[in-house]
Amino acid sequence: MEKVAREYVVGTVEEFPVGSHKVVKVDNREIGVFNVNGEFYALPNLCPHQVGPLCQGKVSGTLVANKDTDWKRTWDREGEIVYCPWHRLEFDIKTGDCLAFPDIKIRSYNVKVEEGQIKVW
Amino acid sequence: MSKRDSLSDIVIVDLDVHVNDTPTELAPYMDMPWRKSLEHVSNVPWRYLSIPGYSPNFAENLPLWPGGNDRLTVETPAQMKKELSDMNIDIGILFPDHLLGVAVLPQKDYASALTRAYNAYIVDKWCDKEQGLKGLIMVAPQDPEGGAKEIEKYANEEGIVGIYLPCSGLDTLWGHVKYDPIFAAAEAAGLPVLLHAATTLVPHFPFNLHQYETFFAQHSLVHSFSMMANMLKMIETGVPVRFPKLKICFTEAGVSWVPFIMMRLDKEYVENRRDIPFLEHPPSHYIKKFYYATQPIEEPENAKHLIQLMEMYEGENTTMFASDWPHHDFDHPRKVFNMPFSPEVKRKIMGENALRFFDIDATGRRNKFKVGSTAK
C-alpha cells in the first residue's frame, strides 16, 4: 500500500493528551492521530465501508461476549476502539482491524515522538 | 424415459413427509389423564390441521372451498413406502401432521405429554418399519427441560435421526435462551434440529396474517416469515456460536428468502455488531452454514434464477430436497431434479447433503451405530 512519502510533524505531545485524538492534514491526506495510554497511533480518516470520516468518530471500548465471559456482554478495551460516526463500524486503533469483519484491516501509519514532536509517516 | 431413469439412479432423501398422527393413533401412548382427552376428541369433527383441543390453528375464518377440499393422508408405513418409492424417493424423514400446531397449546403439561406420546408412537409404529423411513423426536417449546429429556431418551434410537422444532404459532422464538437445554441436548446427542411451520392465525409473530382474507395470502408468507423470525432470533442470541456443532435446518419455506435475510442482517451488522458481540463473523457466515429444505421450491420463469439464488448463499452443500408429501403443496422430486444444476450438485441436493446432515448411509442407517464406528 502506498505510504506517506516522508515524516511529517503533526503536532506536539502537549496537544495530544492521553485518551485524545484528532484528525490532521498531511499533504492531501487526512490522518487520525491517537494517544492510547501514552502510545501513539495513526489511521487514515477514511472508513472502508462508505468512505465516512472514521477518525472523527468517538474513541470508546466495546462489548465483548464469548465462552470466557459465559456469553455475558462485558465492557472491554476502553480507549482502544474508534468507531465511524457515519455507520458505527468499529476499528482497533492499535492494529487497524475491523471488529465486525475479520477480513478487513485498514492501514496504520507509523508514528514516533521526537523532542516533544509527533511525527507521522 | 431417460429422465425417470436418471432420477432412479441417484439416492433421493426426502426431508419432509407427514404421517397422519390422529388423536386416536396417539391415545394409547398418552399419559393419563390426557389419554382420556384424546379418546374424547376422536369423536369431534375436524378439518385439515385443525382438531379442537389437539391441533387448533385458529385459522378457521375462511369459507370452505365450494368444490370441497380433498385431503391426502398417509396412514401406514407400507403406504408411505409405496408412495415415496413411486416417486423414486429412497429415504423419507417423518414429521407429524396435526401436531405441527403443538406450540399454540397453552397448557405446558398437556403439550409436553403430546410430544412424548408422539415420540413413542413414531418409534413404535413408523421408524424403520419400512426401509428408509426415519423419524424425528419432537419437543414442546412450552417445556424446554422436558424436551431435553426426550432428546436424551431417544439419542441412541436407531430410527430417530433428528429433532423437530415446532414453529407454527410459536410465541417465544427458537433461539431464546430458555431453549438452551434443547439445543445443548441435541448437540450432545449429535442430532440435528429442523424447524417447520404451518399456517395459523395467532396474536404473535407474524400476527398480521389475520388481515388476509384468502388462504392464498395467509399461506404465502407464514412459512417464510416464521423461518426468518426464528433464524434472526438464533443469530441474535448467538446459537451458532454457542452450539457450534449443532446442525440446523429450515424447512418448508423455499429458499429465496435466504439471500434476502442474509443480506439484510449483514447490512444491519455493519452498524449494530456491538449488540451481538459474540458473533465472530457477519451473520452471512453462519447463514451459509445452516441447512435448507427445498419445498416449496420456487419455480421462476427462468430456472437459472433459482440457481443464482442458491449461489448467493453458497447452498450447493446445504440445500436438501423435500417433498412435503402428502400435503397440497408438495413437490415431486422431478421438479427439483430437473432444475439446471450440474449433475454433481443434483446428487448433493437430492440426497448426499441429507445423508451428511443426518449422518446416515444410503439405506438410512445411522453411521454412529455401524460396526467399527468410533463414535459412541
Interface residues (C-beta under 8 A of the other chain):
Chain A: H49 T62 L63 V64 A65 N66 W71 R73 H87 R88 L89 E90 L99 A100 F101 P102
Chain B: G238 R242 Y269 V270 E271 N272 R273 R274 D275 P277 F278 E280 H281 P282
